[in-house]
Amino acid sequence: MDPFDAGAGGILRQPRAVWATAGASVVAFMGIGLVDPILPSIAQGLRATPSQVSLLFTSYFLITAVAMLLTGFISSRIGGRRTLLLGLAFVVVFAGLAGTSGSVGQLVGFRAGWGLGNALFVSTALAVIVGAAAGGSAAAILLYESALGLGMACGPLLGALLGNASWRYPFFGTASLMAIGFLCITAFLKEQPKPARKTSILDPIKALGHGGLASAAVSAFFYNYTFFTVLAFTPFVLNMTPYRSGAVFFAWGLLLAVFSVIVAPRMQKRFGSLKVLGGSLVLLAVDVLVLGYGDHTTAVVCTILSGAFIGVNNTVYTELALGVSDAPRPVASAGYNFVRWFAAAAAPYFAPKIEEWTDIHIPFVVAAVTAVLGAVVVLVRRKALTNEAEELEPRHATEDGVGVFAN
């Protein structure tokens, strides 16, 4: 069945509860790249250094990583709807508070609370969408991944449009949009059935005892360092106005969405998951190396182009993490995300520090090396990264699974 077939109960014919959750998901994913175009403005407004402002990403993803051990524990006890609403409430409160910050320390702290809320929300959203969707899991997952791509693309654009007037406005805008999402989910989404078995906090850690899942997590850790060097450090290198920076990262996000949802599955089908992932990681390494040593125009082009490789990698890593282990998919994904999000927290902190210690080129050299290390792990551990000794076929999370940035 074609998930786009409206007559078959596909992606265009969904209950209001699904659209409410998907709409809130778009805003949740917008929060990841929202601050990109306004990082220089925040630094100027709060008289902070690039390394201090980059802690906005570090605090956000450090809390997100730790929260991955808690989300399954919480949702299996209070239910998906209440977990979504709890996450949204955290985002509304802390995004609003972020807009009132008088120092970079306050802003970093409020972003940490925002990260906890976002982790609770995105870790539960796909399972809720699949449970409430019409037309089967294929349509639901496509809708969720489309929301992810749209959010990643529109986050920098919203940040630029509102941030051109004041760096505070994007935070207030996000809080307002998430408040609307809270009201919509309250009105339209009924409580979903709780899992038969409650999840322990330690279950994701135990799942990492599987060699294939551990290999995927370690490779993704190196890859995410590269990913978030591009996302958090490049705005300072480009040094553009919020509008221009927002346009660059909007184009970056569009490529990420197209290659994640459309291109990656076709490449997997033709070449196999591991070959696609290894090749994409090597190409990403070349791209960030050229970005670091090229002129301004080259840096802009390479920044946008990196979205294509990142989109492919995100999809394939998710397939590996959810398919290689025999653990329940939410548990396997929680363990995998627990490891990889630590790199998302580390890169925004270390990239500006490395520039301070050396020069502006070296952070991109380090990012290129980590991408290659991710590919090396895939090559060395290729047998562990296959399921039943066969190359993983392209497939997506099912009813108990989650998406690229979810738990």
C-alpha positions as CSV (number, residue, x, y, z in Angstrom):
1,M,0.0,0.0,0.0
2,D,1.2,3.5,-0.9
3,P,1.5,5.5,2.3
4,F,0.7,8.7,0.3
5,D,-2.6,7.1,-1.0
6,A,-5.2,9.2,0.8
7,G,-7.9,6.8,-0.3
8,A,-6.2,3.9,1.5
9,G,-6.0,5.7,4.8
10,G,-2.5,6.9,4.1
11,I,-0.5,9.8,5.3
12,L,-3.1,12.4,4.2
13,R,-6.0,10.8,6.0
14,Q,-5.0,10.8,9.7
15,P,-7.0,11.5,12.9
16,R,-6.6,14.9,14.5
17,A,-4.6,13.4,17.3
18,V,-1.9,12.3,14.8
19,W,-1.8,15.8,13.2
20,A,-1.6,17.4,16.6
21,T,1.3,15.2,17.7
22,A,3.1,15.6,14.3
23,G,2.7,19.4,14.5
24,A,4.2,19.5,17.9
25,S,7.0,17.2,16.7
26,V,7.9,19.8,14.0
27,V,8.3,22.5,16.6
28,A,10.3,20.1,18.9
29,F,12.8,19.4,16.1
30,M,12.9,23.1,15.3
31,G,14.4,23.7,18.7
32,I,17.6,21.8,17.7
33,G,18.7,24.3,15.1
34,L,16.8,27.3,16.3
35,V,19.8,29.0,17.8
36,D,22.1,28.4,14.9
37,P,21.6,31.8,13.1
38,I,21.5,33.8,16.3
39,L,24.6,32.4,18.0
40,P,26.8,35.4,17.1
41,S,23.9,37.7,18.2
42,I,23.6,35.9,21.5
43,A,27.4,36.2,22.1
44,Q,27.2,39.9,21.3
45,G,24.1,40.5,23.4
46,L,25.3,38.7,26.5
47,R,29.0,39.7,26.0
48,A,30.0,36.0,25.8
49,T,32.7,34.1,23.9
50,P,31.9,31.6,21.1
51,S,32.9,28.7,23.5
52,Q,30.5,30.0,26.2
53,V,27.6,30.4,23.7
54,S,28.2,26.9,22.3
55,L,27.4,25.6,25.7
56,L,23.7,26.1,24.7
57,F,24.1,22.9,22.6
58,T,26.3,21.2,25.3
59,S,23.8,21.6,28.1
60,Y,20.9,20.7,25.9
61,F,22.3,17.4,24.6
62,L,24.0,16.4,27.8
63,I,20.7,16.4,29.5
64,T,19.1,14.8,26.5
65,A,21.7,11.9,26.7
66,V,21.0,11.3,30.4
67,A,17.3,11.6,29.9
68,M,17.3,8.7,27.4
69,L,17.7,6.4,30.4
70,L,14.6,7.9,32.0
71,T,12.1,8.3,29.2
72,G,11.2,4.7,28.8
73,F,11.0,4.3,32.6
74,I,8.6,7.3,32.8
75,S,6.4,6.6,29.7
76,S,5.9,2.9,30.7
77,R,4.5,4.0,34.0
78,I,2.4,7.2,33.2
79,G,1.6,6.5,29.6
80,G,2.5,8.1,26.3
81,R,0.0,11.0,26.4
82,R,1.1,12.2,29.9
83,T,4.8,11.8,28.9
84,L,4.2,14.0,25.8
85,L,2.4,16.7,27.9
86,L,5.1,16.6,30.6
87,G,7.8,17.1,27.9
88,L,5.9,19.9,26.3
89,A,5.3,21.6,29.6
90,F,9.1,21.6,30.3
91,V,9.8,23.1,26.9
92,V,7.2,25.8,27.2
93,V,8.6,26.9,30.6
94,F,12.3,26.7,29.9
95,A,12.1,28.1,26.4
96,G,10.2,31.1,27.8
97,L,12.7,31.5,30.6
98,A,15.6,31.3,28.1
99,G,14.2,34.4,26.4
100,T,14.5,36.3,29.7
101,S,18.1,35.3,30.4
102,G,20.4,38.0,31.7
103,S,23.6,36.0,31.4
104,V,25.0,33.2,29.3
105,G,25.0,31.0,32.4
106,Q,21.3,31.4,32.9
107,L,20.7,30.7,29.2
108,V,22.8,27.6,29.3
109,G,20.9,26.4,32.4
110,F,17.5,27.0,30.8
111,R,18.5,25.2,27.7
112,A,19.3,22.2,29.8
113,G,15.7,22.1,31.1
114,W,14.5,22.5,27.6
115,G,16.6,19.5,26.6
116,L,14.9,17.4,29.3
117,G,11.5,18.3,28.0
118,N,12.5,17.7,24.4
119,A,13.9,14.3,25.3
120,L,10.6,13.3,27.0
121,F,8.6,14.5,24.0
122,V,10.5,13.2,21.0
123,S,11.2,9.8,22.7
124,T,7.5,9.2,22.9
125,A,6.1,11.0,19.8
126,L,6.5,8.3,17.2
127,A,5.1,5.5,19.3
128,V,2.1,7.7,20.0
129,I,1.7,8.6,16.3
130,V,1.9,4.9,15.2
131,G,-0.6,3.9,17.9
132,A,-3.1,6.6,16.8
133,A,-2.5,6.6,13.0
134,A,-4.7,5.2,10.2
135,G,-3.2,3.3,7.4
136,G,-0.5,1.3,9.3
137,S,2.9,2.1,10.6
138,A,4.4,3.0,7.2
139,A,2.3,6.1,6.8
140,A,2.8,7.0,10.5
141,I,6.6,6.7,10.3
142,L,6.7,8.7,7.0
143,L,4.7,11.4,8.6
144,Y,7.0,11.5,11.7
145,E,10.2,11.6,9.6
146,S,8.6,14.3,7.5
147,A,7.9,16.3,10.6
148,L,11.6,15.7,11.7
149,G,12.9,17.0,8.4
150,L,10.6,20.0,8.3
151,G,11.5,20.9,11.8
152,M,15.3,20.6,11.2
153,A,14.8,22.8,8.1
154,C,12.5,25.4,9.6
155,G,14.3,25.8,13.0
156,P,17.1,28.0,11.6
157,L,14.6,29.9,9.4
158,L,12.5,30.8,12.4
159,G,15.6,31.6,14.4
160,A,16.6,34.0,11.7
161,L,13.3,35.7,11.2
162,L,12.6,36.3,14.9
163,G,16.2,36.7,15.9
164,N,16.9,39.5,13.4
165,A,14.9,41.8,15.8
166,S,16.2,40.3,19.0
167,W,18.0,37.1,20.0
168,R,15.3,36.7,22.7
169,Y,12.3,36.4,20.3
170,P,13.1,32.9,18.9
171,F,12.8,31.5,22.5
172,F,9.5,33.2,23.1
173,G,8.3,32.0,19.7
174,T,9.1,28.4,20.5
175,A,7.5,28.6,23.9
176,S,4.3,29.9,22.2
177,L,4.2,27.3,19.5
178,M,4.8,24.5,22.0
179,A,2.0,25.9,24.2
180,I,-0.3,25.6,21.2
181,G,0.9,22.0,20.7
182,F,0.2,21.3,24.4
183,L,-3.4,22.5,24.0
184,C,-3.9,20.5,20.8
185,I,-2.6,17.3,22.3
186,T,-4.7,17.8,25.4
187,A,-7.8,18.3,23.2
188,F,-7.3,15.6,20.5
189,L,-5.1,12.8,21.8
190,K,-6.6,10.1,24.0
191,E,-4.3,8.1,26.3
192,Q,-2.5,5.2,24.7
193,P,-2.3,1.7,26.2
194,K,0.7,1.3,28.6
195,P,3.3,-1.3,27.7
196,A,2.8,-4.8,29.2
197,R,6.2,-4.6,30.9
198,K,7.6,-1.6,32.7
199,T,11.1,-0.4,31.5
200,S,13.9,-0.2,34.0
201,I,16.4,2.7,34.0
202,L,19.2,0.1,33.5
203,D,17.6,-1.7,30.6
204,P,19.2,0.6,27.9
205,I,22.6,0.1,29.5
206,K,22.2,-3.7,29.5
207,A,21.1,-3.6,25.9
208,L,24.5,-2.1,25.0
209,G,26.0,-5.5,25.9
210,H,25.0,-6.6,22.4
211,G,28.1,-6.3,20.2
212,G,26.2,-5.0,17.2
213,L,24.3,-2.3,19.1
214,A,27.4,-1.2,20.9
215,S,29.3,-1.0,17.6
216,A,26.5,1.1,16.1
217,A,26.5,3.4,19.1
218,V,30.3,3.9,19.1
219,S,30.3,4.6,15.4
220,A,27.4,7.1,15.8
221,F,29.3,8.8,18.7
222,F,32.1,9.7,16.3
223,Y,29.7,10.7,13.6
224,N,27.7,12.9,15.9
225,Y,30.9,14.8,16.9
226,T,31.3,15.7,13.2
227,F,27.6,16.5,12.8
228,F,27.4,18.9,15.7
229,T,30.7,20.6,14.8
230,V,29.0,21.6,11.6
231,L,25.8,22.6,13.4
232,A,27.2,24.5,16.4
233,F,30.6,25.8,15.3
234,T,30.1,26.7,11.6
235,P,27.8,29.8,12.3
236,F,30.8,31.5,13.9
237,V,33.0,30.7,11.0
238,L,30.5,31.9,8.4
239,N,29.9,35.1,10.5
240,M,26.8,36.1,8.6
241,T,23.7,38.1,9.5
242,P,20.9,36.1,11.1
243,Y,18.9,36.2,7.8
244,R,21.8,34.9,5.7
245,S,22.8,32.3,8.2
246,G,19.2,31.2,8.5
247,A,19.0,30.8,4.8
248,V,22.1,28.7,4.7
249,F,20.9,26.3,7.4
250,F,17.4,26.2,5.9
251,A,18.9,24.9,2.7
252,W,21.1,22.5,4.8
253,G,17.9,21.3,6.6
254,L,16.1,20.8,3.3
255,L,18.9,18.6,2.0
256,L,18.9,16.7,5.3
257,A,15.1,16.0,5.0
258,V,15.2,15.0,1.3
259,F,18.2,12.7,1.7
260,S,16.9,11.2,5.0
261,V,13.3,10.4,3.8
262,I,13.7,9.9,0.1
263,V,17.3,9.2,-1.0
264,A,18.7,7.1,1.8
265,P,16.1,4.3,1.6
266,R,16.7,4.0,-2.2
267,M,20.5,3.9,-1.7
268,Q,20.2,1.3,1.0
269,K,18.0,-0.9,-1.3
270,R,20.6,-0.7,-4.1
271,F,23.9,-0.8,-2.3
272,G,23.2,-2.1,1.3
273,S,23.2,-0.2,4.5
274,L,26.8,-0.6,5.6
275,K,28.3,0.4,2.2
276,V,26.0,3.4,2.1
277,L,26.9,4.4,5.6
278,G,30.7,3.9,5.2
279,G,30.8,5.9,1.9
280,S,28.6,8.7,3.3
281,L,30.9,9.1,6.4
282,V,34.0,9.3,4.2
283,L,32.3,11.9,1.9
284,L,31.2,13.9,5.0
285,A,34.8,13.9,6.2
286,V,36.0,15.3,2.9
287,D,33.2,17.9,2.9
288,V,34.1,19.3,6.4
289,L,37.8,19.3,5.6
290,V,37.1,21.4,2.5
291,L,34.7,23.6,4.6
292,G,37.5,24.3,7.1
293,Y,40.1,25.3,4.5
294,G,38.0,26.8,1.8
295,D,37.1,30.5,1.3
296,H,33.8,31.9,2.5
297,T,31.8,30.8,-0.5
298,T,33.2,27.3,-0.4
299,A,32.4,27.2,3.3
300,V,28.7,28.1,2.6
301,V,28.4,25.5,-0.2
302,C,30.1,22.8,2.0
303,T,27.8,23.6,4.9
304,I,24.7,23.1,2.8
305,L,26.1,20.0,1.2
306,S,26.8,18.4,4.5
307,G,23.1,18.2,5.0
308,A,22.8,15.5,2.4
309,F,25.4,13.3,4.0
310,I,24.0,13.9,7.5
311,G,20.5,13.0,6.2
312,V,21.7,9.7,4.8
313,N,23.7,8.9,8.0
314,N,20.8,9.6,10.3
315,T,18.5,7.2,8.5
316,V,21.0,4.4,8.2
317,Y,22.2,4.7,11.8
318,T,18.6,4.5,13.0
319,E,18.1,1.3,10.9
320,L,21.2,-0.3,12.4
321,A,20.4,0.7,15.9
322,L,16.8,-0.6,15.7
323,G,17.5,-3.7,13.7
324,V,20.8,-5.2,14.9
325,S,19.8,-6.0,18.5
326,D,17.3,-8.4,19.9
327,A,16.4,-6.0,22.6
328,P,13.0,-4.3,22.4
329,R,13.3,-1.4,20.0
330,P,12.6,1.4,22.5
331,V,15.2,0.0,24.9
332,A,17.8,-0.6,22.2
333,S,17.3,2.9,20.8
334,A,17.5,4.5,24.3
335,G,20.9,2.8,24.9
336,Y,22.1,3.8,21.4
337,N,21.0,7.4,21.9
338,F,22.5,7.6,25.4
339,V,25.9,7.0,23.9
340,R,25.7,9.1,20.7
341,W,24.2,12.3,22.3
342,F,27.3,12.7,24.5
343,A,29.2,13.5,21.3
344,A,26.5,16.1,20.5
345,A,27.2,17.6,23.9
346,A,31.0,17.5,23.5
347,A,31.5,18.9,19.9
348,P,29.9,22.4,20.6
349,Y,32.2,22.8,23.6
350,F,35.5,21.4,22.2
351,A,35.3,22.9,18.7
352,P,35.6,26.6,19.9
353,K,38.2,25.5,22.5
354,I,40.3,23.8,19.8
355,E,40.2,27.0,17.7
356,E,41.4,29.0,20.7
357,W,44.2,26.6,21.3
358,T,45.2,26.3,17.6
359,D,43.5,28.0,14.7
360,I,40.2,28.1,12.9
361,H,41.0,25.1,10.6
362,I,41.8,22.5,13.2
363,P,38.3,22.0,14.6
364,F,37.3,20.8,11.1
365,V,40.3,18.5,10.9
366,V,39.2,16.9,14.1
367,A,35.6,16.6,12.8
368,A,36.9,15.0,9.6
369,V,38.9,12.5,11.6
370,T,35.9,11.6,13.8
371,A,33.8,10.9,10.7
372,V,36.5,8.6,9.3
373,L,36.7,6.9,12.7
374,G,33.0,6.3,12.5
375,A,33.5,4.7,9.1
376,V,36.4,2.6,10.4
377,V,34.1,1.2,13.2
378,V,31.6,0.2,10.5
379,L,34.3,-1.5,8.5
380,V,35.9,-3.4,11.4
381,R,32.6,-4.4,13.0
382,R,30.7,-5.0,9.8
383,K,29.9,-8.6,10.9
384,A,28.5,-7.5,14.2
385,L,26.5,-4.8,12.4
386,T,24.5,-7.3,10.3
387,N,21.4,-9.1,11.3
388,E,21.5,-12.9,10.8
389,A,24.7,-12.6,8.7
390,E,22.9,-10.6,6.0
391,E,23.2,-6.9,5.1
392,L,20.4,-5.0,6.7
393,E,17.5,-4.3,4.4
394,P,16.1,-0.8,4.5
395,R,13.3,-0.7,7.0
396,H,11.9,1.7,9.5
397,A,10.8,1.4,13.1
398,T,7.6,-0.4,13.8
399,E,4.9,0.0,16.4
400,D,7.4,-0.2,19.3
401,G,10.2,1.7,17.6
402,V,11.3,5.3,17.3
403,G,12.8,7.7,14.7
404,V,16.1,9.3,14.0
405,F,16.2,11.7,16.9
406,A,13.8,9.8,19.2
407,N,14.4,7.4,22.0
